[in-house]
Amino acid sequence: MSRYFITFSYDGTAYHGWQIQPNARTVQETLQKALSVILRSTIEVVGAGRTDTGVHARKMVAHFDAELSTSLQLPDVVYKLNKLLPHDIVVSSIKSVHEDMHARFSAKKRTYHYFLHLQKDPFLRSYSWQLYGSLDFEKMNEAALVLKEYRDFTSFSKVNTDTKTNDCTVIEAFWEQVAPHQWRFTITANRFLRNMVRAVVGTLVEVGRGRLTLQQFRQVIEAKNRCSAGESVPAHGLFLVDVDYGILE
């Protein structure tokens, strides 16, 4: 039995997130079924992390174990998968890795993007959150830098999760304008809590609206209480864009 890393992307609009759920269409289940058909055996895939309902991924990585026929080459598997998978999931590569490599636990860091726009645009509505009014992005960037000073992000985590720790190391976090009236938030960390990015963005928006000062933003983090933070922003503006394994890149 050999281990393989599969790299793929997906539009999360039609899915109830990554992880298999009863009576719900998920990315994990869809990918597993396609792999099982192509490889003619029951395949289970383990993802680099979970994405919630409606969240997208430009780069997601998962691993699976299988005995591949000597006549079946990895590029052929990629080709057949893309023929079989629905249009909103695309596989870019499959690579053989050491048996100790794990899609989730071997990842060094992950990067997310969140998009928002301040003017109505029919071509952004499915992949960016529209806000009315203006935001002080300079203040939001000052607050984003504060994230790098902390480790415990309980205030931005969904409650009642099965994680053993709420500690994360934020490596970078910043806003940048990518087009007229359109902004992108980039955040990279060694790991993320469930709902963390959407809660962080929602709280930074409160800073941008002048409803929270930088000191109050610190107090939100230090409170270690989800109720102290801002609302979670809509899922459709969020993209997982990179999972970094260091030596594999």
Beta strands, then each sheet from edge to edge (+ up, - down):
strand 1: 2-10
strand 2: 46-47
strand 3: 56-66
strand 4: 89-97
strand 5: 109-117
strand 6: 129-130
strand 7: 170-179
strand 8: 182-189
strand 9: 238-244
sheet 1: 2+ 3- 1+ 4-
sheet 2: 2+ 3- 9- 5+ 6+
sheet 3: 2+ 3- 9- 5+ 8- 7+
end
